[in-house]
Amino acid sequence: MSRSEFILVTAIILFVAFAMGWFANWLVHRFTRVSRQDIGELERMAQELHEAEETRDQAITYLQQREAELTNQLAQTEAELSAAMDGLRDARHEAEELRTYIERMHAR
């Protein structure tokens, strides 16, 4: 094999390798290309996710406010119950004192 034949065979091999690499690159890009429809779908999903997160945040805020209201209402109800129980205890004590007084007055 002469020097010029060796250069020609090497050039052909390199050209074939280049062509195969270019073709493989074209195939990869052809099959992995993202279409406009896919991009639109991703944008729509991102918008829906954002709206869902806003709705979730609003629901959390509402639940926290409602919990605070109910806790406050429960504390007020417990305070009223305690006051009513104290009043009932005082009324029973006073009724007992009146019964005792009336019994002493009748006993005389």
URMOFEN-V514574 format. One record per residue. N is the residue number from 1. RES is the residue in one letter. SS is DSSP state (~ for helix, > for strand, _ for the rest). PSI is psi in whole degrees, 0 to 359 (* if undefined). NEAR is the number of other ideal C-beta (glycine too) atoms within 8 Angstrom. Layout:
N:RES:SS:PSI:NEAR
N:RES:SS:PSI:NEAR
This chain:
1:M:_:126:4
2:S:_:172:5
3:R:~:318:5
4:S:~:324:6
5:E:~:320:8
6:F:~:317:9
7:I:~:317:8
8:L:~:316:8
9:V:~:319:9
10:T:~:319:8
11:A:~:319:8
12:I:~:316:8
13:I:~:316:8
14:L:~:321:8
15:F:~:318:8
16:V:~:319:8
17:A:~:319:8
18:F:~:315:8
19:A:~:319:8
20:M:~:320:8
21:G:~:317:8
22:W:~:318:8
23:F:~:318:8
24:A:~:318:8
25:N:~:318:8
26:W:~:318:8
27:L:~:315:8
28:V:~:314:8
29:H:~:328:8
30:R:~:320:7
31:F:~:340:6
32:T:~:6:6
33:R:_:138:6
34:V:_:125:5
35:S:_:165:6
36:R:~:326:5
37:Q:~:318:6
38:D:~:320:8
39:I:~:318:9
40:G:~:319:8
41:E:~:318:8
42:L:~:319:8
43:E:~:320:8
44:R:~:317:8
45:M:~:322:8
46:A:~:320:8
47:Q:~:317:8
48:E:~:321:8
49:L:~:317:8
50:H:~:316:8
51:E:~:320:8
52:A:~:321:8
53:E:~:320:8
54:E:~:317:8
55:T:~:318:8
56:R:~:316:8
57:D:~:320:8
58:Q:~:319:8
59:A:~:320:8
60:I:~:316:8
61:T:~:315:8
62:Y:~:315:8
63:L:~:323:8
64:Q:~:319:8
65:Q:~:317:8
66:R:~:320:8
67:E:~:319:8
68:A:~:318:8
69:E:~:314:8
70:L:~:323:8
71:T:~:317:8
72:N:~:316:8
73:Q:~:320:8
74:L:~:317:8
75:A:~:319:8
76:Q:~:317:8
77:T:~:319:8
78:E:~:322:8
79:A:~:318:8
80:E:~:319:8
81:L:~:317:8
82:S:~:317:8
83:A:~:319:8
84:A:~:319:8
85:M:~:319:8
86:D:~:317:8
87:G:~:317:8
88:L:~:318:8
89:R:~:315:8
90:D:~:319:8
91:A:~:320:8
92:R:~:317:8
93:H:~:317:8
94:E:~:320:8
95:A:~:320:8
96:E:~:318:8
97:E:~:319:8
98:L:~:320:8
99:R:~:316:8
100:T:~:317:8
101:Y:~:316:8
102:I:~:318:8
103:E:~:321:8
104:R:~:323:8
105:M:~:323:7
106:H:~:332:6
107:A:~:336:5
108:R:_:*:4
